[in-house]
Amino acid sequence: MSIKEELRRLDEELARLRAENQDIRAQIRDMGATDQIEKAAVISQADEQVELIAELERRRDTLVARLEEEGSA
């Protein structure tokens, strides 16, 4: 797979995860007075997604740097 193709796929995955994370955060706001254990689990899930998003962003930055290096070589 080319770097450009991998970047495209990463961008798609990042967009999907960001939208999903926004939905989860909206659910948390809409929960109101609900089971605190359930609410904590949903918050934990959202936090784990944020970590995954950060990891994918780092990967994306690495690929962009490689692509720029190849372009200047």
Beta strands, then each sheet from edge to edge (+ up, - down):
end
